[in-house]
Amino acid sequence: MKKTFQLVHPKIKPARLIEAVRRDVKKYIKREKRKSLPEGVDYWDFDCKYGPTEAKAEIILTSEISKCITEAEAENLESFYLEILAKPGHKKTYKTSEAPVKD
């Protein structure tokens, strides 16, 4: 998903537009996670970017998407760019000698 979300509409309040953006993002991530995994892949990971425009977009974590949408609402932005791309993820395996030590 590479999309510029508009937060200004003549008939729809910005709060409802924000809710729609959150719903679209959640629906997209859920749909991507449901896709079957290729051979040798453990899970779906996501590359995300956020910014006021596509040119100014910066890399963010998937867990920061909601915070960024809230910031856009607080700053009264007219629009913002959000990019979420699915990629294969691999769990890290540790050898017994490299396992993290719990204190």
C-alpha positions as a printed NumPy array, in Angstrom:
array([[  0.   ,   0.   ,   0.   ],
       [  1.433,   3.313,  -1.095],
       [ -1.141,   5.988,  -0.494],
       [ -1.608,   9.652,   0.291],
       [ -4.544,  10.014,   2.668],
       [ -6.614,  13.209,   2.494],
       [ -7.841,  14.54 ,   5.844],
       [ -9.958,  17.373,   4.436],
       [-13.414,  16.787,   3.001],
       [-16.329,  19.232,   2.6  ],
       [-18.896,  16.911,   4.222],
       [-16.891,  14.472,   6.384],
       [-15.333,  15.526,   9.683],
       [-11.563,  14.931,  10.104],
       [-12.129,  12.558,  13.044],
       [-14.185,  10.245,  10.799],
       [-11.49 ,  10.401,   8.108],
       [ -8.864,   9.406,  10.684],
       [-11.015,   6.434,  11.713],
       [-11.312,   5.414,   8.061],
       [ -7.52 ,   5.593,   7.623],
       [ -6.953,   3.418,  10.697],
       [ -9.526,   0.905,   9.424],
       [ -7.899,   0.789,   5.96 ],
       [ -4.431,   0.226,   7.442],
       [ -5.671,  -2.492,   9.791],
       [ -7.582,  -4.203,   6.976],
       [ -4.53 ,  -4.098,   4.651],
       [ -2.159,  -5.577,   7.248],
       [ -4.663,  -8.288,   8.147],
       [ -5.15 ,  -9.179,   4.457],
       [ -1.393,  -9.391,   3.835],
       [ -0.859, -11.624,   6.878],
       [ -3.526, -14.049,   5.602],
       [ -1.599, -14.709,   2.378],
       [  0.191, -18.044,   2.252],
       [  3.859, -17.964,   3.168],
       [  6.505, -18.919,   0.603],
       [  8.758, -21.886,   1.359],
       [ 11.351, -21.121,   4.037],
       [  9.579, -18.013,   5.359],
       [  8.447, -17.838,   9.006],
       [  6.104, -14.805,   8.933],
       [  5.168, -11.653,   7.034],
       [  7.125,  -8.544,   8.012],
       [  6.391,  -4.99 ,   6.848],
       [  8.486,  -2.075,   5.598],
       [  6.734,   1.18 ,   6.501],
       [  7.246,   4.85 ,   5.653],
       [  5.346,   7.902,   6.854],
       [  5.534,  11.6  ,   6.049],
       [  3.578,  14.686,   5.075],
       [  4.492,  13.951,   1.443],
       [  6.009,  10.993,  -0.401],
       [  9.294,  12.852,  -0.855],
       [  9.595,  13.585,   2.889],
       [  8.538,  10.109,   4.071],
       [ 10.779,   8.453,   6.655],
       [ 11.076,   4.804,   7.662],
       [  9.004,   3.828,  10.699],
       [  8.185,   0.614,  12.552],
       [  4.836,  -1.099,  12.061],
       [  4.039,  -0.422,  15.716],
       [  4.446,   3.348,  15.141],
       [  1.779,   3.654,  12.42 ],
       [ -1.013,   4.514,  14.857],
       [  1.147,   7.122,  16.61 ],
       [  1.968,   8.76 ,  13.259],
       [ -1.707,   8.912,  12.27 ],
       [ -2.476,  10.542,  15.633],
       [  0.316,  13.078,  15.028],
       [ -1.139,  13.934,  11.615],
       [ -4.498,  14.587,  13.263],
       [ -2.934,  16.697,  16.05 ],
       [ -0.965,  18.778,  13.548],
       [ -4.128,  19.312,  11.449],
       [ -2.402,  18.118,   8.286],
       [ -4.497,  18.232,   5.123],
       [ -2.931,  14.971,   3.943],
       [ -0.134,  12.534,   4.705],
       [  1.691,   9.724,   2.905],
       [  1.8  ,   6.174,   4.257],
       [  3.594,   3.233,   2.68 ],
       [  3.284,  -0.334,   3.952],
       [  4.97 ,  -3.115,   1.986],
       [  4.915,  -6.787,   3.   ],
       [  8.164,  -8.758,   2.945],
       [  9.139, -12.255,   4.079],
       [ 10.389, -12.501,   7.65 ],
       [ 12.741, -15.037,   9.19 ],
       [ 12.996, -15.835,  12.894],
       [ 16.489, -15.561,  14.292],
       [ 17.881, -18.787,  15.657],
       [ 20.478, -18.912,  18.368],
       [ 23.051, -21.56 ,  18.991],
       [ 23.097, -22.783,  22.567],
       [ 26.287, -20.836,  23.258],
       [ 24.806, -17.617,  21.768],
       [ 21.496, -17.692,  23.612],
       [ 20.778, -14.549,  25.619],
       [ 21.378, -14.97 ,  29.333],
       [ 18.533, -14.147,  31.728],
       [ 19.48 , -12.5  ,  35.013]])
